[in-house]
C-alpha cells in the first residue's frame, strides 16, 4: 500500500507503508541518540569550563561536613589533618614518562572530627622486582594540603573479581576501600599538589572531560540518520516508462 504518489517528469515517488514505518523508527532512534550525545557534550563542555575557572579560584576548605561531590569536582581544596599510613594503598600499573610505577593513596584524618579524605599523594616507580613493593615515607604529624578534587569512582575493566594483594590494588574501588578501611570518607579523591618531602612525583595532567568523544559519537548517529533518510528516498523513487513506474528501475 502506497502512502502517496508524486510524479515529476519521468520520476515517481511512491513510498509504501511498512518500509516507511521501519525507516521512521530507526530515524527517530538514531536522531535521539545523536541528540543525547550532543547534550552530553554540552554538559562536559560546561564541566570543562568550570574546571578552567576553578583553577584560578581560592581553594575550598574541607572540614568535617560531608562535601557535595558534584559542586566541588575539579575545584581546589585545602585540608588539615594527619595521614593514616596504616591504610595506604598503591595503585598498580601507573606509567609516568614510560616508567612503570604506582600511585600512592593515603587517607588524611581531618582535624576536629571522624571524617577522612583519601589523598592521591603522587607517583613512585616500581622496585627492582615486583616482589619489592616501594614504601615511600609518609609525613608524620599534622599537615596542611592543597589539591584538586576528582571523582574517586573510576571506570575500569575487570575480567574477574580480584582481591587486593596487601597494599597493592589494581584499581581503586572506592566502595570496597571504604568498607575495607572502615573509614568514613569524603566523597572525593584529592590529587595532592602541595610539596612534601616524600619523594613522590605529582605531575597531574589537565582533566579531560571527554567532549571530543561525545561529539564524535553524535556525528556518527546523525550521519546514520542522514544515511537512512537518503536510502529511504532513493528506494522509493522510480523512473516511469510508458506512463507507469518501472519497479526494477
Secondary structure, 3 states (H helix, E strand, C coil): CECCCEEECCEEECCEHHHHHHHHHHHHHHHHHHHHHHHHHHHHHHHHHHHHHHCCCCCEECCCCCCCHHHHCCCEEEEEEEEEEEEEEEEEEEEECCEEEEEEEEEEEECCCCEEEEEEEEEEECCCCCCCCCCCCCCCCEEEEEEEEECCCCCCCCCCCCCCECCEECCCCHHHHHHHHCCEEEEEEEEECCCCCCCCECCCCCCCCCHHHHHHHHHHHHHHHHHHHHHHHHHCEEEEECCEECCCC
